[in-house]
Amino acid sequence: MRRPRLLALPTPALAAPALAALVLATVLTACGGDSDGDTGGDSAADPTPTVSSTPTPSTTTPPAPTPSTSAPAPATSSTPSGPSEPTAPSGTPAPSPPAPAETPASDPALRVAAQAYADAFLTGDAPAAFDLLSERCKDTVDMVAFGDEAIAAGQKYGSPQPISSYDAKVAGESATLTYRFTGNAPAHRRQPWVREQGFWHLDEC
């Protein structure tokens, strides 16, 4: 067995500086070991990752507005009414419609009836002349007296006489005739006639 080698101790004059240097080296070594141990421990630890608190943007799409399917009702234009007719003042009687104006005759049947009556009366045919009278005259005249006048006219003139000039004024169902003959029979002025049941009749009685 080897005997350990004894270190030679420095002398007291050199011992103090050497001891101080040894203590300083020991302190620095110890600090370096602690620093390495702390660094190793920190690197070995598995720190928990920090979760980001940034809010995730919403991906929900807002609902699109639904278009209205009800069409607005078209505006109806009101037709303006015409001007109202003026009304008669209270207590004033309404004016009566004007009487039909007389117009020249356009009905050839009127002239035919006048010629037929003249032919019957001037030839003394009392029954034929009487049939051409109006209903009012038939109820008014004396048939005997009328027959005597017709017979006397037939004796005087004896034959028909055509109408030469003729003028008629018609107003509804009434008319007036002015006419004369080609012979010597007397002329008639504004002779009244009426239309009854569609036929013209003499209303002079």
CYANA upper distance limits for C-alpha pairs under 8 A (distance plus 0.5 A):
 10 PRO  CA     14 LEU  CA      6.70
 10 PRO  CA     15 ALA  CA      6.17
 11 THR  CA     15 ALA  CA      6.41
 12 PRO  CA     16 ALA  CA      7.69
 14 LEU  CA     18 ALA  CA      6.95
 15 ALA  CA     19 LEU  CA      6.41
 16 ALA  CA     20 ALA  CA      6.75
 17 PRO  CA     21 ALA  CA      6.76
 18 ALA  CA     22 LEU  CA      6.64
 19 LEU  CA     23 VAL  CA      6.68
 20 ALA  CA     24 LEU  CA      6.68
 21 ALA  CA     25 ALA  CA      6.65
 22 LEU  CA     26 THR  CA      6.68
 23 VAL  CA     27 VAL  CA      6.71
 24 LEU  CA     28 LEU  CA      6.71
 25 ALA  CA     29 THR  CA      6.60
 26 THR  CA     30 ALA  CA      6.69
 27 VAL  CA     31 CYS  CA      6.73
 28 LEU  CA     32 GLY  CA      6.69
 29 THR  CA     33 GLY  CA      6.84
 30 ALA  CA     34 ASP  CA      6.85
 31 CYS  CA     35 SER  CA      6.64
 32 GLY  CA     36 ASP  CA      6.73
 33 GLY  CA     37 GLY  CA      6.62
 34 ASP  CA     38 ASP  CA      6.60
 35 SER  CA     39 THR  CA      6.65
 36 ASP  CA     40 GLY  CA      6.53
 37 GLY  CA     41 GLY  CA      6.58
 38 ASP  CA     42 ASP  CA      6.70
 39 THR  CA     43 SER  CA      6.71
 40 GLY  CA     44 ALA  CA      6.53
 41 GLY  CA     45 ALA  CA      6.78
 88 ALA  CA     92 THR  CA      6.97
 88 ALA  CA     93 PRO  CA      8.19
 88 ALA  CA     94 ALA  CA      7.15
100 PRO  CA    171 ALA  CA      6.23
100 PRO  CA    172 GLY  CA      7.23
101 ALA  CA    171 ALA  CA      6.52
102 GLU  CA    169 LYS  CA      5.82
102 GLU  CA    170 VAL  CA      5.63
102 GLU  CA    171 ALA  CA      5.26
103 THR  CA    169 LYS  CA      5.84
103 THR  CA    170 VAL  CA      5.87
103 THR  CA    171 ALA  CA      7.26
104 PRO  CA    167 ASP  CA      8.07
104 PRO  CA    168 ALA  CA      6.19
104 PRO  CA    169 LYS  CA      5.49
104 PRO  CA    170 VAL  CA      6.70
105 ALA  CA    110 LEU  CA      8.43
105 ALA  CA    167 ASP  CA      8.49
105 ALA  CA    168 ALA  CA      5.89
105 ALA  CA    169 LYS  CA      6.38
105 ALA  CA    170 VAL  CA      6.10
107 ASP  CA    111 ARG  CA      8.32
108 PRO  CA    112 VAL  CA      6.94
109 ALA  CA    113 ALA  CA      6.63
109 ALA  CA    199 PHE  CA      8.30
109 ALA  CA    200 TRP  CA      7.89
110 LEU  CA    114 ALA  CA      6.89
110 LEU  CA    200 TRP  CA      6.48
111 ARG  CA    115 GLN  CA      6.71
112 VAL  CA    116 ALA  CA      6.66
113 ALA  CA    117 TYR  CA      6.75
113 ALA  CA    132 LEU  CA      8.23
113 ALA  CA    200 TRP  CA      6.78
113 ALA  CA    201 HIS  CA      7.69
114 ALA  CA    118 ALA  CA      6.79
114 ALA  CA    202 LEU  CA      8.33
115 GLN  CA    119 ASP  CA      6.66
115 GLN  CA    162 PRO  CA      7.60
115 GLN  CA    163 ILE  CA      7.31
116 ALA  CA    120 ALA  CA      6.80
117 TYR  CA    121 PHE  CA      6.64
117 TYR  CA    128 ALA  CA      8.17
117 TYR  CA    129 ALA  CA      5.90
117 TYR  CA    132 LEU  CA      6.84
118 ALA  CA    122 LEU  CA      6.40
118 ALA  CA    129 ALA  CA      8.38
118 ALA  CA    160 PRO  CA      7.72
118 ALA  CA    161 GLN  CA      8.14
119 ASP  CA    123 THR  CA      6.66
119 ASP  CA    159 SER  CA      7.93
119 ASP  CA    160 PRO  CA      5.17
119 ASP  CA    161 GLN  CA      7.31
120 ALA  CA    124 GLY  CA      6.82
120 ALA  CA    125 ASP  CA      5.40
120 ALA  CA    126 ALA  CA      7.37
120 ALA  CA    128 ALA  CA      6.40
120 ALA  CA    129 ALA  CA      5.70
120 ALA  CA    160 PRO  CA      8.24
121 PHE  CA    125 ASP  CA      6.32
121 PHE  CA    126 ALA  CA      6.89
121 PHE  CA    129 ALA  CA      6.15
121 PHE  CA    150 ALA  CA      5.70
121 PHE  CA    151 ILE  CA      8.42
121 PHE  CA    153 ALA  CA      7.13
121 PHE  CA    154 GLY  CA      7.40
122 LEU  CA    150 ALA  CA      7.37
122 LEU  CA    153 ALA  CA      5.63
122 LEU  CA    154 GLY  CA      5.38
122 LEU  CA    157 TYR  CA      6.47
122 LEU  CA    158 GLY  CA      6.89
122 LEU  CA    159 SER  CA      6.93
122 LEU  CA    160 PRO  CA      6.63
122 LEU  CA    161 GLN  CA      8.39
123 THR  CA    150 ALA  CA      8.04
123 THR  CA    151 ILE  CA      8.05
123 THR  CA    153 ALA  CA      7.22
123 THR  CA    154 GLY  CA      4.51
123 THR  CA    155 GLN  CA      7.94
123 THR  CA    157 TYR  CA      7.42
123 THR  CA    158 GLY  CA      5.54
123 THR  CA    159 SER  CA      5.85
123 THR  CA    160 PRO  CA      6.89
124 GLY  CA    150 ALA  CA      5.07
124 GLY  CA    151 ILE  CA      4.70
124 GLY  CA    152 ALA  CA      7.35
124 GLY  CA    153 ALA  CA      6.43
124 GLY  CA    154 GLY  CA      4.41
124 GLY  CA    155 GLN  CA      7.60
124 GLY  CA    158 GLY  CA      8.04
125 ASP  CA    129 ALA  CA      6.87
125 ASP  CA    150 ALA  CA      7.04
125 ASP  CA    151 ILE  CA      7.62
125 ASP  CA    154 GLY  CA      8.14
126 ALA  CA    130 PHE  CA      6.46
126 ALA  CA    146 PHE  CA      7.75
126 ALA  CA    147 GLY  CA      5.64
126 ALA  CA    150 ALA  CA      5.86
126 ALA  CA    151 ILE  CA      7.50
127 PRO  CA    131 ASP  CA      6.81
127 PRO  CA    147 GLY  CA      8.26
128 ALA  CA    132 LEU  CA      7.33
129 ALA  CA    133 LEU  CA      7.55
130 PHE  CA    138 LYS  CA      7.89
132 LEU  CA    200 TRP  CA      8.41
132 LEU  CA    201 HIS  CA      5.72
132 LEU  CA    202 LEU  CA      6.75
133 LEU  CA    137 CYS  CA      6.50
133 LEU  CA    138 LYS  CA      6.70
133 LEU  CA    201 HIS  CA      5.66
133 LEU  CA    202 LEU  CA      5.28
133 LEU  CA    203 ASP  CA      6.77
133 LEU  CA    204 GLU  CA      8.48
134 SER  CA    138 LYS  CA      6.70
134 SER  CA    194 VAL  CA      7.59
134 SER  CA    196 GLU  CA      8.11
134 SER  CA    201 HIS  CA      5.46
134 SER  CA    202 LEU  CA      6.09
134 SER  CA    203 ASP  CA      5.77
135 GLU  CA    139 ASP  CA      6.87
136 ARG  CA    140 THR  CA      6.81
136 ARG  CA    203 ASP  CA      7.81
137 CYS  CA    141 VAL  CA      6.35
137 CYS  CA    203 ASP  CA      6.74
137 CYS  CA    204 GLU  CA      7.58
137 CYS  CA    205 CYS  CA      6.06
140 THR  CA    205 CYS  CA      7.78
141 VAL  CA    145 ALA  CA      8.36
141 VAL  CA    146 PHE  CA      7.49
141 VAL  CA    205 CYS  CA      7.12
142 ASP  CA    146 PHE  CA      6.53
143 MET  CA    147 GLY  CA      6.49
144 VAL  CA    148 ASP  CA      6.79
145 ALA  CA    149 GLU  CA      6.87
146 PHE  CA    150 ALA  CA      6.83
147 GLY  CA    151 ILE  CA      6.70
148 ASP  CA    152 ALA  CA      6.69
149 GLU  CA    153 ALA  CA      6.74
150 ALA  CA    154 GLY  CA      6.75
151 ILE  CA    155 GLN  CA      6.83
152 ALA  CA    156 LYS  CA      6.81
153 ALA  CA    157 TYR  CA      6.50
153 ALA  CA    158 GLY  CA      7.85
154 GLY  CA    158 GLY  CA      5.08
154 GLY  CA    159 SER  CA      7.73
157 TYR  CA    184 ASN  CA      8.47
157 TYR  CA    185 ALA  CA      7.76
161 GLN  CA    181 PHE  CA      6.43
161 GLN  CA    182 THR  CA      6.73
161 GLN  CA    183 GLY  CA      6.44
161 GLN  CA    185 ALA  CA      7.97
162 PRO  CA    181 PHE  CA      6.14
162 PRO  CA    182 THR  CA      6.50
162 PRO  CA    183 GLY  CA      8.36
163 ILE  CA    179 TYR  CA      7.20
163 ILE  CA    180 ARG  CA      6.21
163 ILE  CA    181 PHE  CA      4.87
163 ILE  CA    182 THR  CA      6.78
164 SER  CA    179 TYR  CA      7.80
164 SER  CA    180 ARG  CA      6.35
164 SER  CA    181 PHE  CA      5.60
164 SER  CA    182 THR  CA      5.95
165 SER  CA    179 TYR  CA      5.78
165 SER  CA    180 ARG  CA      6.02
165 SER  CA    181 PHE  CA      7.65
166 TYR  CA    177 LEU  CA      7.73
166 TYR  CA    178 THR  CA      6.43
166 TYR  CA    179 TYR  CA      4.92
166 TYR  CA    180 ARG  CA      7.46
167 ASP  CA    177 LEU  CA      6.27
167 ASP  CA    178 THR  CA      5.67
167 ASP  CA    179 TYR  CA      6.78
168 ALA  CA    175 ALA  CA      7.25
168 ALA  CA    176 THR  CA      6.22
168 ALA  CA    177 LEU  CA      5.10
168 ALA  CA    178 THR  CA      6.97
169 LYS  CA    175 ALA  CA      5.90
169 LYS  CA    176 THR  CA      5.80
169 LYS  CA    177 LEU  CA      7.14
170 VAL  CA    174 SER  CA      6.44
170 VAL  CA    175 ALA  CA      4.71
170 VAL  CA    176 THR  CA      7.15
171 ALA  CA    175 ALA  CA      6.39
173 GLU  CA    194 VAL  CA      6.30
173 GLU  CA    195 ARG  CA      5.70
173 GLU  CA    196 GLU  CA      8.43
174 SER  CA    192 PRO  CA      7.94
174 SER  CA    193 TRP  CA      6.38
174 SER  CA    194 VAL  CA      5.06
174 SER  CA    195 ARG  CA      6.88
175 ALA  CA    192 PRO  CA      6.47
175 ALA  CA    193 TRP  CA      5.69
175 ALA  CA    194 VAL  CA      6.81
176 THR  CA    190 ARG  CA      5.41
176 THR  CA    191 GLN  CA      5.68
176 THR  CA    192 PRO  CA      5.12
176 THR  CA    193 TRP  CA      6.52
177 LEU  CA    188 HIS  CA      8.01
177 LEU  CA    189 ARG  CA      7.00
177 LEU  CA    190 ARG  CA      5.36
177 LEU  CA    191 GLN  CA      5.43
177 LEU  CA    192 PRO  CA      7.11
177 LEU  CA    193 TRP  CA      8.12
178 THR  CA    187 ALA  CA      8.25
178 THR  CA    188 HIS  CA      6.02
178 THR  CA    189 ARG  CA      4.80
178 THR  CA    190 ARG  CA      5.49
178 THR  CA    191 GLN  CA      6.87
179 TYR  CA    187 ALA  CA      6.44
179 TYR  CA    188 HIS  CA      6.01
179 TYR  CA    189 ARG  CA      7.08
180 ARG  CA    185 ALA  CA      8.38
180 ARG  CA    186 PRO  CA      7.58
180 ARG  CA    187 ALA  CA      4.79
180 ARG  CA    188 HIS  CA      6.82
181 PHE  CA    185 ALA  CA      6.80
181 PHE  CA    186 PRO  CA      7.99
181 PHE  CA    187 ALA  CA      7.08
191 GLN  CA    202 LEU  CA      8.43
191 GLN  CA    204 GLU  CA      7.34
192 PRO  CA    202 LEU  CA      6.89
192 PRO  CA    203 ASP  CA      5.87
192 PRO  CA    204 GLU  CA      6.41
193 TRP  CA    200 TRP  CA      7.02
193 TRP  CA    201 HIS  CA      6.08
193 TRP  CA    202 LEU  CA      5.11
193 TRP  CA    203 ASP  CA      5.49
193 TRP  CA    204 GLU  CA      7.94
194 VAL  CA    200 TRP  CA      6.08
194 VAL  CA    201 HIS  CA      5.98
194 VAL  CA    202 LEU  CA      7.11
194 VAL  CA    203 ASP  CA      6.80
195 ARG  CA    199 PHE  CA      5.75
195 ARG  CA    200 TRP  CA      4.79
195 ARG  CA    201 HIS  CA      6.67
196 GLU  CA    200 TRP  CA      6.78
196 GLU  CA    201 HIS  CA      7.56
